[in-house]
Amino acid sequence: MGAPTPKTTDLLVINMPNMMMYLHQHRVCNDLPRARAVGCDALGHWKTTILKEYPPSLCLAFAKAFSFGILECPICPDVQDPPQSFIDTCHTMHCTDFGEVMGHDFAGRR
């Protein structure tokens, strides 16, 4: 999907039969990369840090699968709109400022 090394990721997907189709459609190569992310680099940073962010093609596959999966769900006409306070909270969560630095890994070195 564009990551520099393979990363094991398990997905629990229910009622989205087309997820695999979207994942295969958005692959950027046929084979997994052969590099490994084990231990620290020459600067002492964990090699797995870069793998904390999903590659753009994987994000696109997720977005399309979720979007089309949601569109396929039946809508109950009796459902009311969410309260305005919830909508306001959602609007404040919209992120448009992205940094250049990866955060620290959750596990500290010994």
N, C-alpha and C positions, 0 to 999 in steps of 0.2 A: 504493500500500500504506500510505499515511499519512505518508510523508516530506514535508518542506516543499518539496523540489525533486526533479526526477528524478536518479537516480544510475545510471550504467551498471554492471550487475553481470552477469557471465557465470557460468553454472552448468554444471558437467559432471555430468550425471545419467545414470547407467547402471542399467538394470533397475528403473526407477521410472516406468513409463508414465503414472501418474496425477499426477505432479508438477504439470503445467500445470493440471489440473483443480483441485487444491488452491490453486494460486496465484490462479486466477480466482475461486474461491469466496470467498476472503478479501480481495479488493480492497475498499477502502473508497470508491472513486469510479471512474467510468468512464474519466475522462481523466487524463493525467499533469498534475501541477501545472505552471504556467507560469513560476514563479520560477526564478532561476538562482543557483547557489552558486559564484561566481567571485571570487577575490581576498579581501581582508580587509574586515571591518566597521569601523564608526567607532571601535571600541576596539582595532583592530589584530589581532583574532582572525580566523583563517581561517574563511570562510563554509562550508567543507566539513566542519568539525569535527563539526557536528551529524549529518552523514551517516555517521559512523563506526559509529553504533549502528543496527541494523536496526529498523524500526518494529514494534510489537507484532503487527500483522496478518500481516506477512511471517514473523515468528518462529512464529506459530501455524500458518501454512501449511506451513512447513518441518517443524515438529514432527508435524503430522498426516500429512504425506507420508512422513516417515521412519518413524513408528510403524507405519502401515499397510503400508509397503513391507517393513519387517522382519518383520511378522506373516505376510506372504505368502511369505517364504523358507522352503524346506523345512528341517527340523531333522534332523540326523544323530543317531541314537540312540547312536552310539559316542563322541560328544564328551563329554569330562570337564568338570566344573565348573572354573572358573579357581582358581588357588591362593589361599588366604586372604590372603596378602600383597598380591596384586593387588586383591582386594576391599577390604581395609583402605585401600589407597592411593586407590581410587576414592571411598570414603566421606569421606576428608579433602579431596577436591576439591569437595565440595558447597558452593556459595556461597549464603549467606543474607544477607550484608551488602553492600548496594549503595550506592555513593556518589552524590553530587549533581554531581560535576564530571567533565567529559570530559577525557581525557588529551591530551597534546600530540600534534600531528601528527608523523609520522615525518620529514618534510622541514622543515629550518630555513629561515628567510627569509634572503635575501641582502642 
